[in-house]
Amino acid sequence: MSKISPEIQKAVDNLVAVMCESEEFKEYEKAKESALSDPDKLSAIKRSQEIRARLHAMPESEKESDWADQLVSEYEELMENTAVYRYAHAEVAIGEICRDVFKCIVDTMEF
């Protein structure tokens, strides 16, 4: 059960509507639509996301390992595919917008 008041939910809904009209979100939607239409693209995108998550979660002590180098090489190879690169870039842009919005809320509230 949500603890968000109706007023806050309305504000969130309005914010999401505005964010969905942004160029970044429109680019994300185009890249997503393109990926969903091709199983090979979708598979490559999912693999790139798995690698990115593994690299992000990897302890600092393992980042210089041969295994990490192999992951980086595989990720770079996947990024040579325009559709994969476009999707990853669009996904990161949306994540950055969400991060910036959250930061703005927290900073404004002096939380």
C-alpha positions as CSV (number, residue, x, y, z in Angstrom):
1,M,0.0,0.0,0.0
2,S,1.4,3.4,-1.0
3,K,2.0,6.0,1.6
4,I,2.0,8.7,-1.1
5,S,-0.7,11.3,-0.7
6,P,-3.0,12.0,-3.7
7,E,-1.4,15.4,-4.0
8,I,2.1,14.0,-4.2
9,Q,0.9,11.3,-6.6
10,K,-0.6,13.9,-8.9
11,A,2.7,15.9,-8.9
12,V,4.6,12.7,-9.7
13,D,2.3,11.9,-12.5
14,N,2.7,15.4,-13.9
15,L,6.5,15.2,-13.6
16,V,6.5,11.8,-15.4
17,A,4.4,13.2,-18.2
18,V,6.8,16.0,-18.7
19,M,9.8,13.7,-18.6
20,C,8.2,11.4,-21.1
21,E,8.0,14.4,-23.5
22,S,11.7,15.0,-23.3
23,E,14.0,14.3,-26.2
24,E,16.0,11.9,-24.1
25,F,12.9,9.8,-23.4
26,K,11.8,9.9,-27.0
27,E,15.2,8.7,-28.1
28,Y,15.0,5.9,-25.4
29,E,11.6,4.8,-26.7
30,K,12.9,4.7,-30.3
31,A,15.9,2.6,-29.3
32,K,13.8,0.3,-27.2
33,E,11.3,-0.2,-30.1
34,S,14.1,-1.0,-32.4
35,A,15.6,-3.5,-30.0
36,L,12.3,-5.2,-29.3
37,S,11.8,-5.8,-33.0
38,D,15.0,-7.8,-33.4
39,P,15.8,-10.7,-31.1
40,D,19.6,-10.4,-31.9
41,K,19.6,-6.8,-30.9
42,L,17.6,-7.5,-27.7
43,S,20.0,-10.3,-26.8
44,A,23.1,-8.1,-27.3
45,I,21.5,-5.3,-25.3
46,K,20.7,-7.7,-22.4
47,R,24.2,-9.0,-22.5
48,S,25.7,-5.4,-22.4
49,Q,23.5,-4.7,-19.4
50,E,24.7,-7.8,-17.6
51,I,28.3,-6.9,-18.2
52,R,27.8,-3.3,-17.1
53,A,26.1,-4.5,-13.9
54,R,28.9,-7.0,-13.2
55,L,31.6,-4.4,-13.8
56,H,29.8,-1.9,-11.6
57,A,29.4,-4.5,-8.7
58,M,33.0,-5.8,-9.1
59,P,35.3,-5.2,-6.1
60,E,38.0,-2.7,-6.8
61,S,40.6,-5.4,-6.3
62,E,39.2,-7.5,-9.2
63,K,39.0,-4.6,-11.7
64,E,42.5,-5.2,-12.9
65,S,42.0,-9.0,-13.5
66,D,42.0,-10.9,-16.8
67,W,38.3,-11.6,-16.2
68,A,37.5,-7.9,-15.9
69,D,39.5,-7.2,-19.1
70,Q,37.6,-9.9,-20.9
71,L,34.3,-8.3,-19.8
72,V,35.4,-4.9,-20.9
73,S,36.5,-6.2,-24.3
74,E,33.2,-8.0,-24.7
75,Y,31.3,-4.8,-23.7
76,E,33.3,-2.7,-26.1
77,E,32.6,-5.2,-28.9
78,L,28.9,-5.1,-28.2
79,M,29.0,-1.2,-28.2
80,E,30.3,-1.4,-31.8
81,N,26.7,-2.4,-32.7
82,T,24.9,0.9,-33.4
83,A,21.6,-0.3,-31.9
84,V,23.2,-1.6,-28.7
85,Y,25.2,1.7,-28.3
86,R,22.1,3.8,-29.0
87,Y,20.0,1.9,-26.5
88,A,22.7,2.0,-23.8
89,H,23.3,5.7,-24.4
90,A,19.6,6.5,-24.2
91,E,19.2,4.3,-21.1
92,V,22.0,6.1,-19.3
93,A,20.6,9.5,-20.3
94,I,17.2,8.6,-18.7
95,G,19.0,7.4,-15.6
96,E,20.9,10.7,-15.3
97,I,17.6,12.6,-15.6
98,C,16.1,10.6,-12.8
99,R,19.2,11.0,-10.7
100,D,19.2,14.8,-11.3
101,V,15.4,15.1,-10.5
102,F,15.9,13.1,-7.2
103,K,18.9,15.3,-6.3
104,C,16.9,18.4,-7.0
105,I,14.1,17.2,-4.7
106,V,16.5,16.3,-1.9
107,D,18.5,19.5,-2.3
108,T,15.3,21.6,-2.3
109,M,14.0,19.9,0.8
110,E,17.4,20.3,2.5
111,F,17.1,16.6,3.4
